Structure formats: structure tokens, C-alpha cells
């Protein structure tokens, strides 16, 4: 039977393995571009633009997401019980107490954001406060605090930089190709290599997204394990995940840009079962998460 510590170590290892694979993937794209255009300056330019855009997004991510979600800040006097739950969990994890926001929506859900623990934010829906028991609420808050403590926002920002760079490079490639910037190759071997390079660059944005989603799913598993380790009560998180996933209400403020932040996919009716479709899921299947939590030995 898996222990919480082994599960957490496994998820951390896989996350960084994906990141290493992503970096190697970027290097491969650079090599292909240098072969096709005989100039690596394209890669450096795309990297610079992508870093600037992603850095701005990372630095102001909490303000952007909270505004998009129409969340309002909650003070201790507004909801003392909720504040105590979050405050106690933060103390247990050695983290500053994050700011707490509430979203007026019937669907039970929650997310965390903020560029570091000192600027951490937890947002929860009114539906979550109404539907969950105290132990379940505590488990969900522990999950969101785990995202803050595990620096998931930073990791996601790094991934955004890499994905953005791939997309920009691919777009630049097609523009250069359209204006005749591709290097001409002679002979059958050169033609085959050129065709392979073009195919690789066409598929690269899709592959980048697949890796991005894989990292996102792995961080959800890690946050589940960390939350169970914090509360010592994985069954509570399993029950909370089941309740949230079964709620039929759509989250009105959710969109594709913020869906990956929530503890459970906010779009109802989009549970994907086939292996190919699972590659493009921002969250692991609820059944898998619940089964892992139930099998964990504290």
C-alpha cells in the first residue's frame, strides 16, 4: 500500500521529469529551426518575447484571475470559521495565512493563486461553503494551501513560458516559410529531413500542450497527497472531491484560461474517458484521485 510520503515523492519526481523532457523538447525545436533557417536568433527572439509576456502574467496572475472570477475578499469578521480553518492549516504548513476570496456561485469549487506564499490567495465558491462538512472543507483548503506551498504557480508559469515559446516559434516558422526563408535541400535525404522538420514544427504546439496538461495533472495528484498528509484524513478529501464532481451546476465565471486552477474541472459534462482525450485533460480523472486517496496508508 502506498504511503503519503512515497506518493508525494513520486509526483514530485514525475513533475520534474516532465519539465526536463519539456526542456529537451525545446532544444530539439531549436536544432530543427537552425537546420531549416540556418539561424538560431529566431529561437532567442521567441524566447525573449515569451518570457516578457509570461513574466507579466505571473506577476499579476492573482489580480487577473480574481477579477475574471468576480471574487470578493473576505475578512475574518465576515466568516470567522472559514478564516480559522485556513489560518490553522497555514500554521501547520509553516505558511503565511493567504488572503481569502469568495465567488458567488452555486457550484462547489475552489482554487489557489499568487506568485509566492507571501502573496497567496485562496478563492472558494459559496456553493462549496454550503455543501461541504467541516472536515471536507478543511481537506479542500489543505489542497489549495498545498498548491501555494508547493510553488505550483511558479511551476505553471515556467510551463507557460515554454508553451508560449513553442507556439511563437511555430508561428514564426510558418511566416518565414511563407516568405521563402526556408533553406533549400538537395537530394532525397535532404528532402526527407526537411519534410520531417516541417512536420515536427507543425506538431510541436500540440505536443507542448500535452506536456503542459501532464504537468498540471501531476501537480493535482501532489496537492492531494500533501493535503492528506496535512490533515491525516485522506477520506475527507475523497468525499469532498466526490461531492464537488457530482454537483450538476455549471460555474458561470469559469473559462478555458482559469479552468486548470480549480480543484475539480468546473465544466460539467466534460469528463473524458478515452486515453487520447485524457492527454488533454487539465485534471486527473476524479475516480483515479479518489482511488489513490483511499489506498494511501498514513
Helices and strands as residue ranges (DSSP letters): H 4-37, H 41-59, H 61-69, E 72-74, H 80-93, E 99-103, E 110-113, G 117-119, E 121-125, H 126-131, H 134-149, H 152-178, H 187-231, H 234-246, G 259-261, H 275-278, H 286-295
